[in-house]
Amino acid sequence: MELNILTLIYLIASVTFIIGLKMLSNPAAARKGNLVAAGGMTLAIIGTIFLYKDDAGERLHNYGWIFAGLAIGGIIGTLAAKKVKMTAMPEMVSLFNGMGGACAALISLVEFNHIAHQLSVNNSSEYIRQIQPTVLIIALGLIIGSVSFAGSMIAWGKLNGRIKDFSFPGQNILNLVFLAIALGAAVYLVIDPTQSYLLYVILLISLVYGVLFVMPIGGADMPVVISLLNSFTGVAAACGGFLYDNKVMLTGGILVGAAGTLLTMLMCKAMNRSLKNVLIGSFGGNKTQVAGDAGPQGHFKEISLTDAAMVMSYANKVIIVPGYGLAVAQAQHSCHELEKILNDKGVEVIYAIHPVAGRMPGHMNVLLAEADVAYEKLQEMEQANDEFKTADVVLILGANDVVNPAAKTDPASPIYGMPILEVEQAKTVIVNKRSMKPGYAGIENDLFFQPKTSMLFGDAKKVLQDLCAEVKNV
């Protein structure tokens, strides 16, 4: 009876994961979908703690350790989530994702130690044949979890500026060699599980591969690697589900892995990167142009706050393009305030969202949702590119690489071929930046030197607050 109840709990939890994921596809329902899935996970955890029995009919024990771990992790997670700034959200996602990969790797280590203990008692060929499928799952979980952990930690360091991009000639080949060694060792371990030392060889090589895999990341490619590492963690969790024959763990892992993989493919398309190059760590590794290589691009012109307010006040349509600079300045609320003031003057205001703006997928959507910007005002890149032709003013707030025309015109550019927001089609372009320093890709932006573009320098929050005051007086 208890087993049937636990099976029912797992079924309910699996359904909540699917429903929650479906709701996440709609920004209006995303918050509720997250709560639905979290509720299902809570139910699955409680059911496992109190109802699970192993093959020998034994329940879980050491409740003190279990609940102490839950309490400590819950407190740390809650405080981290409440205190994190929106600019640091990608870092937290990478850190938490890395913890998931580490858990999967630790599960593999612990379960193989159980098998090694059994092998010390019974290492007959019949027993080895029985455990080989389990060893295969353990090895895969260890490789994927270790790569996800190491890669996520490097991504976390890059996002907060502690780790710089690093690459060297032949790095892709070396990456493939390390991956081949890890997979080869895994195959040998499956064939002969008595060679337990191979497990630690696999662990070490996988960690090194995870580091080398992410180290070459440059430019605006960060959203790609975040979504890819997220899918790795999901697959590693699914391996744990196979290992324990746990349906809800398997379902959750498959959903995360599949969603992460699909998102990675969408990000690759948005960045004009092939999935093959992503898998071997070729993040922009074929192009090495840096800021200033091409020399001075020309002269730019500035616009005053008063003139910018005047142009926007008498426009029919204004399109706002948010970028990482908006997040850094925590200016989303001021941006929404400007939108409301312009709306009161009869100006149509919409937002153009590039799929890889910011440092993680959906970064700008989350940022603007925090300021209660209406979801229907957020236009995806394809929609927005149709709107620019009829826009009187485009206000770019801290975006750089995603509006750089070099992606279409300069084959030598690291971002060449990347789909961009075609802001240059608007009548007037106003760019808010702190300075003329290049963006995350490290290259100058030709847009800033075009005749229809004007620069509005300053902190995004302060500039928007002053713009709000000026527009009110027009």
C-alpha positions in Angstrom: 0.0 0.0 0.0 2.8 2.4 0.9 4.6 1.6 -2.3 1.4 2.4 -4.3 1.1 5.7 -2.4 4.7 6.6 -3.2 4.2 5.6 -6.9 1.1 7.9 -7.0 3.1 10.7 -5.4 5.8 10.3 -8.0 3.2 10.3 -10.8 1.6 13.5 -9.4 5.1 15.2 -9.1 6.0 14.2 -12.7 2.8 15.7 -13.9 3.5 19.0 -12.1 6.9 19.1 -13.7 5.4 18.8 -17.1 2.6 21.4 -16.4 5.1 23.7 -14.8 7.4 23.5 -17.8 4.5 24.2 -20.1 3.5 27.2 -18.1 7.1 28.6 -18.2 6.7 29.0 -22.0 4.2 31.9 -21.3 5.7 34.8 -19.4 2.3 35.6 -17.8 2.1 32.1 -16.3 5.8 31.5 -15.7 5.8 32.4 -12.0 2.9 30.1 -11.3 4.4 27.4 -13.3 7.6 27.6 -11.2 5.6 27.3 -8.0 3.6 24.3 -9.4 6.8 22.4 -10.3 8.4 23.4 -6.9 5.3 22.0 -5.2 5.6 18.7 -7.0 9.3 18.5 -6.1 8.5 19.1 -2.4 5.8 16.4 -2.5 8.3 14.0 -4.1 11.0 14.7 -1.5 8.6 14.3 1.4 7.2 11.0 -0.1 10.7 9.6 -0.6 11.8 10.4 2.9 8.9 8.8 4.7 7.6 6.1 2.3 10.6 4.8 0.3 11.9 1.3 1.1 14.9 -0.5 -0.5 14.9 -4.0 -1.9 15.4 -5.4 1.6 12.4 -3.5 2.9 14.4 -1.0 4.9 13.3 2.6 5.2 15.6 5.6 5.0 17.4 6.3 8.3 19.6 9.1 9.6 16.7 11.5 9.5 18.8 14.0 11.5 21.4 14.3 8.7 18.6 14.4 6.0 16.7 17.2 7.6 19.8 19.1 8.6 20.9 19.0 5.0 17.5 20.2 3.8 17.5 23.0 6.3 21.0 24.2 5.6 20.5 24.0 1.8 17.0 25.6 2.0 18.3 28.6 4.1 21.3 29.2 1.9 19.2 28.9 -1.3 16.5 31.2 0.1 18.9 33.9 1.2 20.9 33.7 -2.0 17.7 34.1 -4.1 16.4 37.0 -2.1 19.7 38.9 -2.0 20.9 38.4 -5.6 20.8 41.4 -7.9 19.3 40.9 -11.3 22.8 41.7 -12.8 24.1 38.7 -10.9 21.3 36.3 -11.7 23.3 34.5 -14.5 26.1 33.9 -12.0 23.7 32.4 -9.5 22.1 30.2 -12.2 25.6 28.9 -13.2 26.5 28.3 -9.5 23.3 26.4 -8.7 23.5 24.5 -11.9 27.0 23.5 -11.0 25.8 22.2 -7.7 23.3 19.9 -9.5 26.1 18.5 -11.6 28.3 18.0 -8.5 25.4 16.1 -6.9 25.1 13.8 -9.9 28.8 13.1 -9.9 28.8 12.4 -6.1 25.9 9.9 -6.6 28.0 8.0 -9.1 31.0 7.9 -6.8 28.9 6.7 -3.9 27.0 4.0 -5.8 30.2 2.7 -7.4 31.8 2.3 -4.0 28.8 0.1 -3.1 29.4 -2.0 -6.2 33.1 -2.2 -5.4 32.3 -3.5 -2.0 30.1 -6.2 -3.5 32.8 -7.1 -6.0 35.2 -7.7 -3.1 32.9 -10.4 -2.0 31.7 -11.7 -5.4 33.5 -10.9 -8.6 32.2 -13.8 -10.6 31.7 -13.3 -14.4 27.9 -13.7 -13.9 27.7 -11.0 -11.3 29.9 -8.7 -13.4 27.5 -9.2 -16.3 24.6 -8.3 -14.1 26.1 -5.0 -12.9 27.5 -3.8 -16.2 24.4 -1.8 -17.2 24.5 -0.1 -13.7 28.2 0.7 -14.1 27.5 2.2 -17.5 24.9 4.5 -16.0 27.3 5.4 -13.2 30.1 6.2 -15.6 27.8 8.4 -17.8 26.5 10.2 -14.7 30.0 10.9 -13.5 31.3 12.2 -16.8 28.3 14.5 -17.5 27.9 15.6 -13.9 31.6 16.4 -13.6 31.7 18.3 -16.9 28.6 20.3 -15.8 30.1 21.1 -12.4 33.5 22.2 -13.7 32.1 24.1 -16.6 29.5 25.9 -14.5 32.1 27.0 -12.0 34.3 28.5 -14.8 31.2 30.1 -16.3 30.4 31.6 -12.8 33.9 32.9 -12.6 33.7 34.5 -16.0 30.4 36.1 -15.4 31.6 37.8 -12.2 34.9 38.8 -13.8 37.2 36.6 -11.7 38.2 34.4 -14.7 39.3 35.7 -18.0 38.9 34.1 -21.4 41.8 31.7 -22.3 42.5 29.7 -25.4 45.5 28.3 -27.2 46.2 26.8 -30.6 45.0 23.2 -30.8 42.7 23.5 -27.8 39.8 21.9 -29.6 41.9 18.9 -30.4 43.1 18.6 -26.8 39.4 18.9 -25.7 38.5 16.0 -27.9 41.5 14.0 -26.7 40.4 14.4 -23.0 36.8 13.5 -23.9 38.0 10.4 -25.8 40.1 9.4 -22.8 37.2 9.8 -20.4 34.8 7.8 -22.6 37.5 5.1 -23.3 38.1 4.7 -19.6 34.4 4.5 -19.0 34.0 1.7 -21.6 36.9 -0.2 -20.0 35.4 0.2 -16.6 32.1 -1.2 -17.8 33.9 -4.2 -19.3 35.9 -4.8 -16.1 34.3 -3.1 -13.1 37.1 -4.5 -10.8 39.4 -1.7 -12.1 37.9 0.8 -9.7 40.8 3.2 -10.1 39.4 4.1 -13.5 36.5 5.8 -11.8 38.8 8.4 -10.4 40.6 8.7 -13.7 37.3 9.4 -15.3 36.5 12.0 -12.6 39.7 13.9 -13.0 39.7 13.9 -16.8 36.0 15.0 -16.9 36.8 17.9 -14.5 39.7 19.0 -16.7 37.6 18.7 -19.8 34.8 20.8 -18.2 37.3 23.5 -17.5 38.8 23.5 -21.0 35.4 23.2 -22.5 34.3 26.6 -21.1 37.6 28.5 -20.9 37.5 29.7 -24.6 34.1 31.4 -24.2 34.2 34.9 -25.5 31.9 37.6 -26.7 28.2 37.2 -26.4 28.3 33.4 -26.4 27.6 33.1 -22.7 23.9 32.3 -23.0 24.7 29.3 -25.2 27.0 27.7 -22.7 24.6 28.4 -19.8 21.8 26.6 -21.5 24.1 23.8 -22.6 25.4 23.2 -19.1 21.9 23.2 -17.8 21.0 20.4 -20.2 24.0 18.5 -19.0 22.9 18.7 -15.4 19.4 17.4 -16.5 20.9 14.4 -18.3 23.1 13.7 -15.3 20.0 13.8 -13.0 18.2 11.4 -15.4 21.2 9.0 -15.0 20.5 9.1 -11.3 16.9 8.3 -12.0 17.9 5.2 -14.0 20.3 4.3 -11.2 17.7 4.3 -8.5 14.8 3.4 -10.7 13.2 6.6 -9.5 10.5 7.7 -11.9 10.2 11.3 -10.7 13.9 11.9 -10.8 14.1 10.4 -14.3 11.2 12.5 -15.5 12.6 15.7 -14.0 16.1 15.0 -15.5 14.7 14.2 -18.9 12.6 17.4 -19.0 15.5 19.6 -17.9 17.9 17.9 -20.3 15.5 18.1 -23.3 14.5 21.7 -22.5 18.1 22.7 -22.1 19.1 21.0 -25.4 16.3 22.7 -27.3 17.2 26.1 -25.8 20.8 25.5 -26.7 19.9 24.9 -30.3 17.8 28.1 -30.3 20.6 30.0 -28.8 23.0 28.6 -31.4 20.7 29.7 -34.1 20.4 33.2 -32.5 24.2 33.4 -32.3 24.8 31.8 -35.7 26.9 29.1 -34.0 26.8 25.4 -34.9 26.0 23.0 -32.2 29.1 21.0 -33.3 31.4 23.9 -32.5 29.6 24.4 -29.1 30.2 20.8 -28.2 34.0 21.0 -28.8 34.3 24.4 -27.1 34.7 26.6 -30.2 33.0 29.6 -28.8 34.2 32.3 -31.2 37.5 30.6 -31.3 37.9 31.1 -35.1 37.9 34.8 -35.0 40.3 36.9 -32.9 39.5 40.5 -33.7 39.6 42.7 -30.6 38.5 46.2 -29.9 40.6 48.7 -31.8 42.0 46.3 -34.3 40.4 48.3 -37.1 41.5 51.6 -35.7 39.2 54.6 -35.2 35.8 54.1 -36.7 35.0 57.8 -37.2 33.3 60.5 -35.3 30.2 60.1 -33.1 27.8 62.8 -32.1 26.2 63.4 -28.7 22.7 64.4 -27.9 21.5 66.4 -24.9 18.9 65.2 -22.5 16.6 68.0 -23.6 16.9 67.2 -27.3 16.4 63.5 -26.6 13.3 64.2 -24.6 12.0 66.5 -27.4 12.6 63.9 -30.1 10.9 61.1 -28.1 8.0 63.3 -26.9 6.9 64.1 -30.5 7.5 60.6 -31.9 4.6 58.3 -32.9 6.5 55.1 -32.0 9.5 54.6 -29.7 11.2 51.2 -29.5 13.4 50.6 -26.4 16.2 48.0 -26.8 17.4 46.9 -23.3 20.8 45.4 -22.7 23.2 44.4 -20.0 23.9 48.0 -19.2 20.3 48.4 -18.1 20.7 45.5 -15.7 23.9 46.8 -14.3 22.3 50.2 -13.5 19.2 48.5 -12.1 17.3 50.9 -14.3 14.3 48.7 -15.3 11.9 50.6 -13.1 13.0 54.0 -14.4 12.6 52.6 -17.9 9.1 51.5 -17.2 8.4 55.0 -15.8 9.6 56.6 -19.0 7.4 54.2 -21.0 4.3 55.3 -19.0 5.1 59.0 -19.4 5.4 58.6 -23.2 2.2 56.6 -23.3 0.4 59.4 -21.6 1.6 61.7 -24.4 0.2 59.4 -27.0 3.5 57.8 -28.0 3.5 54.1 -28.7 6.3 52.3 -26.8 7.4 48.7 -27.3 10.5 46.8 -26.3 12.8 44.8 -28.7 14.3 41.8 -27.0 17.3 40.0 -28.6 17.3 36.3 -27.5 20.9 36.5 -26.1 20.8 40.0 -24.7 22.3 40.0 -21.2 24.2 37.1 -19.8 21.7 34.3 -19.9 18.6 33.3 -21.9 15.6 35.4 -21.0 17.7 37.9 -18.9 16.0 41.0 -20.3 12.5 39.4 -20.0 13.0 38.7 -16.3 14.5 42.1 -15.7 11.5 43.9 -17.3 9.0 41.6 -15.7 10.4 42.7 -12.3 9.4 46.3 -13.3 5.8 45.1 -14.3 6.3 45.9 -18.0 3.4 44.4 -19.9 4.4 41.1 -21.6 2.6 42.0 -24.8 5.0 45.0 -25.2 8.0 42.7 -25.4 8.8 42.0 -29.1 11.1 39.1 -30.1 13.8 39.8 -32.6 11.9 38.8 -35.7 8.8 40.9 -34.7 10.9 43.8 -33.7 12.9 43.9 -36.9 9.6 44.5 -38.8 8.7 47.3 -36.3 12.0 49.2 -36.7 11.0 50.4 -40.2 8.1 52.3 -38.8 9.8 53.6 -35.6 10.6 57.2 -35.1 13.1 56.7 -32.3 15.0 53.7 -31.0 16.4 54.1 -27.5 19.2 51.6 -26.9 20.0 51.1 -23.2 23.3 49.4 -22.6 23.0 47.0 -25.5 26.0 46.7 -27.8 26.8 43.5 -29.7 23.2 42.6 -30.4 22.8 45.8 -32.4 26.2 45.9 -34.1 25.8 46.0 -38.0 29.2 44.3 -38.2 27.4 41.1 -37.7 26.0 41.6 -41.2 28.7 43.5 -43.0 32.1 42.5 -41.7 33.3 38.9 -42.3 36.3 39.5 -40.1 34.2 40.3 -37.0 33.9 37.7 -34.3 30.1 38.2 -34.4 29.7 38.0 -38.1 26.6 36.1 -39.1 24.8 36.6 -35.7 21.2 37.7 -36.2 20.9 41.2 -34.7 18.3 43.8 -34.0 18.2 46.0 -37.1 17.9 49.3 -35.2 19.5 51.3 -38.1 16.2 51.1 -40.0 14.6 53.5 -37.6 14.5 57.3 -38.3 16.6 58.2 -35.2 18.8 56.0 -32.9 19.7 57.2 -29.4 22.3 55.1 -27.6 22.8 55.3 -23.9 26.2 54.1 -22.7 28.6 55.0 -19.9 31.4 55.5 -22.4 32.6 54.4 -25.9 34.2 51.2 -24.5 33.3 48.1 -26.5 30.7 45.5 -25.4 31.2 42.0 -24.2 32.5 40.8 -27.5 35.3 43.3 -27.3 34.8 45.0 -30.7 33.7 48.5 -31.7 30.2 49.1 -32.9 29.8 50.8 -36.3 26.3 51.8 -35.4 27.6 54.5 -33.0 29.3 56.3 -35.9 26.3 56.4 -38.3 24.7 59.8 -39.1 21.3 58.9 -37.7 22.8 57.7 -34.3 23.4 60.0 -31.3 25.1 59.1 -28.1 23.6 59.8 -24.7 26.3 59.1 -22.1 25.8 58.3 -18.5 24.5 55.8 -16.0 21.3 54.3 -17.5 19.2 54.8 -14.3 20.3 58.5 -13.9 19.8 59.2 -17.6 16.3 57.6 -17.6 15.3 59.5 -14.4 16.4 62.8 -16.0 14.7 61.9 -19.3 11.5 61.3 -17.4 11.7 64.8 -15.9 12.5 66.4 -19.2 9.7 64.6 -21.1 7.2 65.7 -18.5 8.2 69.3 -19.2 7.9 69.1 -23.0 
